[in-house]
Amino acid sequence: MRIKLAVFFGGKSVEHEVSVITALQAIGALDTSKYDVIPVYIDKNNCMYTGIMTGRIESYADLALLKRQSIRVFPVRDGNKALLVKYPAGFAKKVISEIDIAFPLGHGTNVEDGALQGLLEFLGVPYVGCDVHSAAVGMNKFTQKILLKHEGIPVLDCVKFSASEYFADVEAVIKTIEDKIGFPAVIKPINLGSSVGIKVAESANNCEEALEHAFMFSGEIIAERAVQNLREINVSVLGDRDGAEASECEEPISKDEILSYDDKYKSNSKGRKNAGMASLSRKIPADIPSELREKIRTLAVQSFRALGCSGVARIDFLYDDKNGELFYNEINTVPGSLAFYLWEPVGVKYPELLDKIINLALKRERENKAVNFSFETNILSNVKLGVKGSKT
């Protein structure tokens, strides 16, 4: 019997469109003899739709038409089953499909950061990838740095500011960055990916511009030292807390001092249209010494396990090619294109990669069933609540 696999993607995120590409790539690579795939598109208001059209990339050229041609749904729990039900339900539920496993493939806030995972957890639906905690930590660039620094992973020191702190005293914020970080400094939203909202402040003179840009996308930002003689080296990790392995390393090719959104998604390397991160200009394997390659792969696995991740992730490192300094930069817990292009060079084809991460979800579900989530007690049997003004 085939597994009913609901693939959730899109959502209220600046990485909405990238998520659509990642999800439809994965759907195209799934083994249909094993999986009955239900594509669930989440629009920018976080409303969910399914149907034949939601699984076709050409449908996304006209989102209004796509939604008219699809069925709006919402997930519910009914006894021991998870269901996708037509919305609005009316007086009689109309079940569109059962769900055996959910596959969250949203990027960014509201989907990748633990929000969607929390809904699935609440409904008792087994799901692929990171759990609520590791997804949330993986999206927060400040929190993950603190945790990984404690674990001995090399990270760049940073300072964090909220929008209210910034607008209350712009000069004080810039002075803090200058004193604690120095220039040039990289200014980033605290919880976004795909290089959205990131700028380099070369000096205090253009720091305000970089800060204003970052605060357009997030209520909190971080500032960290810009690594000189920079080479970015990325690697993917597959597994869970019990064991994980690293893929081949890559070096993305950037047109600027930092890898931009356009570099990642509009470069269209080798003519691979609609290929998401797979279209990025890159060197695979990265042209680095074998000792550095193994150091990066080892640190990536250590970081992945320290953060409690599951499934497949991509971890990005910053390398100073002159002095040899290496720093963990960030983790992508739902990486663009699921980083399949990093696994193919080590002999793992995309359908096999998908099987592996789905099997990890089934493993976690078996483990969760062995955990007690209730405690038998009669504490409520003799409780009486008094309300002011009433007799008890």
C-alpha positions, 0 to 999 in steps of 0.5 A: 500500500502506498504512503499518503504523503502530503507535501506542504509548501509556499506560505507567508514568507519572502521565500514563498516562490523558492519554496514552490520550486523546491517542492515541485522538484521533490514531487517530481522525483518521488517514487510514485510506486511508494507514495501517493503524493498530495501537493498542498500549496499554502498561499501568502495568507497561509490558506491551503489548497490542493488539486491537480493544478497545485502540482504543476509549475506552470500553474503558478504563473497566475496564482488567482487562477490556480486557487480558483481551480483548486480545493481549499483545505485544512488539516484535522485530526479524526480519531487515529487519522489525520485528514485533509478536509474541504474548507469551509466544512459546512454541516458535513465534513468532506474528506479530500484525503487521509495523510500518513506523513506530512512533508513540510517544504516551506522556506523561511518564517511561518513555515520553516521556523517551526510554525508549520511543524507545530501545527502538524505536531498538534494534530499528531501527524508524522512529518519529515525534517526538523522538529519544532525546537530544532526548526525554530533554533535553526531559523534564529541566527543569534540563538544558534550561534550561542548554542554552537559556541557552547558546543565548541563550533567556531562562530563569528561573534555578533550583536543583536538589536530590535527595531525598537532599540534601533529607532530609539537611538540610531547613533547608539546602535551604530556606535555599538556595532563599531565598538564591538564588531568593527567595520566592515560588518555584515547586517542580517535579519535574525530569521531569514534565509536566501540572503534576503535583507543582508547588506555589508556596512563598509563603515559607520557612514553607510551602516544606517542604510544597511540597518534600515534595509534589514529592518524592512524584513525582520523586527530583529537583526544581527551584526557580525564581522565581515570575513575578509578574503571570503570563500563560502563553502557549503555542505549538506548533512543527512540523518538525525541526533543518533547519526548523520553523514555529510555530502560533498562540499560546494563553493557557490560563485558570487558576483558580489561580496556576499552571495545574493538572492539573485546569485542563488535563484536567478543565475540559471547556471547551465540553462537550468530553468526553474531549478532553484538552488540547483541552478546556482553557479558553483564548483562541486566539489569545492576546490579546497584541500582535502584536510579543509574538506574533512574539517568542514564535513566534520563540523557540519555533522557536529553542528547538525546533531548539536542543534537536534536536527533531522532529515536533510539540511545545508550548512554554510561556512565562511572561510578566510582564504588568506589566514585560514580562519573557518566559521560556521555561518548558518544552517538551512533546515529546509534547504533550497532544492533539498541540496540534492545536487550535493548528494549526487556526487557521493552516489545518492540520487534524489529519489533515494535521498527522499526515501531516506528522509521520509524513513527518518520521519517514520523512525521518529514517529516510532520513537514518539509512540514509546513516549508517555504524553499523559499522566494518570491522575484523579486531581480534578475529581474533587476540585471546586472553583470559586467565582467571586460573588457566587456561593461555593 
